[in-house]
Amino acid sequence: MNTINVLIIEDDPMVAEVNSKFVNSVPGFQVCGTAGTAREGIEMATSINPDLALIDVFLPDQDGISLLQELRRLMINTDAILVTAAHDAETIQGAFRYGAVDFIVKPFKLKRLQMALESYSTMRQKLNSLISLNQTDIDRLKAGHYSDTASDNEIEDVPKGLNSITMKQVLLYMIKSPQAMSAEEVAEGLGLARVTARRYLEYLDEIGRVTVDQQYGSVGRPLKRYSIR
């Protein structure tokens, strides 16, 4: 697998350093540069053409959405993940409008960034391994997973009170896990409330995406552990 080069565009030096160390710790990824301003980020992206950029929205000279728009205008073929404290609908819509592959809200757990990187790596491998894609391939790329169990419509059309994006995050997290996990472990890994994680896992069990194993202890209720089907 070819190494994925990552440019970090972040004005806080400490955050940039933490993110750099973490990205370098994820197999298959390496940081090829850091930039503290939008202008510096555009110059570095132009000169080194990274595969992926982690972009903060709040930069001193230009906001990250405008930066992403400028990269597209310059036809720089760098994918982007927005990492920011901004979470208003307009900012999120702008990020996806200009081609961001993910949007991570600060503060976040490093597992969430790892999930974003691994999902991006899987997507690249899938695209690079095929000459052409059929509708099923495209739908799975869009959903962020490649399971053949159940239809993607069941993930898109989730019950009232559940969110399809969160559902995909939970499912992707389960797909990447080598072992069964409890709702508490999934909640901790994704930064969710335990009761919230349990609701999504119960729905995934209902549609056949996960299996449930009940472990009985000496006292109390049995512990449910979930694994991808």
Secondary structure, DSSP 8 states (H G I E B T S, - for coil): ---EEEEEE-S-HHHHHHHHHHHHHSTTEEEEEEESSHHHHHHHHHHH--SEEEE-S--SSS-HHHHHHHHHHTT---EEEEEES---HHHHHHHHHTTEEEEEESS--HHHHHHHHHHHHHHHHHHHH-SS--HHHHHHHHHT----SS-THHHHS--TT--HHHHHHHHHHHHH-SS-B-HHHHHHHHT--HHHHHHHHHHHHHTTSEEEEEE--SSSS-EEEEEE-
